[in-house]
Amino acid sequence: MPEIYTPAPARTGTWTEEEIRQQPGSWMRSLNHIDSVRQALDNFLAPLLRKDNLRIVLTGAGTSAFIGDIIAPWLSRHTGKDFTAVATTDLVTNPMDYLSSDRPLLLISFGRSGNSPESVAAVTLANQFVSECYHLAITCNEAGSLYQDALASDNAFALLMPAETHDRGFAMTSSITTMMASCLAVFAPETINSRSFRDVADRCQTILNGLPDFSGSVFGREPWKRVVYLGSGGLQAAARESALKVLELTAGKVAAFHDSPTGFRHGPKSLVDGETLIVVFVSSHPYTRQYDLDLLNELRRDDLAMRVVAISAENDPAIAAGPHILLPAARHFADVEQAFCFLMYAQAFALSESLHCGNTPDSPSASGTVNRVVQGVVIHPWTA
């Protein structure tokens, strides 16, 4: 298998497309780098992971927060450790609800720029609240505060992603997936590593190779006004990230929502009309998959949405009964691996919708009120 994946040229002339296409190569470069620093990583992490009461919190702002939401359930089950995901945007407003001094804490901070005000403040608050606090900064910007502060701290480890993942486009694409793959490799190296993850990179490269022109749409071209992504478990967070990409790159011209297939029935399904596209990320777990297919059948019987698209690794009569995408052939993937494949389609769709709306994907907010690195945040000092 190839060590380096060569992305196709960006046909749209945008950083966003280039950053979508570079992902398989960026993942492998990062995982190879983790191999090279594994001893130092283990020297830092091993004593912490031996603590029975260690709490591990995955955090970030916006898309960076969704990394934890996608991978924390699998990491907890796989490692037996206490992984939870809490956004920095929640930590800074309500530190008293999420931080306490009675247990040691490992705070894993994700950041594309490493300069989001909430992410920098969350590190300070954690040190202030927790008497035994440690940090792992996983970031894409060598000059960012998260990385530089971790280098200068004796209770922290700084893990830098390949330079190209400091995405220049507005929306996070290669940054989220590379940080996600890297964190999985850090804590589950026997399962996610530079050898096994080539299967994921190969499958995603095949998906990207099948998208020669991002001016089209992977889900068809219809005048939809609403897009709904649905996924179960960690895939619900992948659905949330997919919906955010549509909102960001169309600057809200296309409304986007997310939910779980089972949760969608409990009220949110009310938004479905003849201008709605629904995309269902079908789980690879045989138990969970039943619930995904139940709702897929229901949505198609309702016949209210403009289109209902299923994306799945395996075919099924419920899937074949309507619009669907089957992932390229590969070994069985756990949902945490399959999330990478689903995000390839979601990123491509968001880019094509942005172009279709007449937006400039690299800077879609014409008003300038939404920025690549958030602005206007006032961090208020904590007083007990």
Helices and strands as residue ranges (DSSP letters): H 15-21, H 23-36, H 38-49, E 55-59, H 63-79, E 82-85, H 88-91, H 95-98, E 105-111, H 117-129, E 133-139, H 145-151, E 156-160, G 163-165, H 174-187, H 198-209, E 226-230, H 234-249, E 255-259, H 261-264, G 268-271, E 276-281, H 286-302, E 307-312, H 317-320, E 324-326, H 335-356
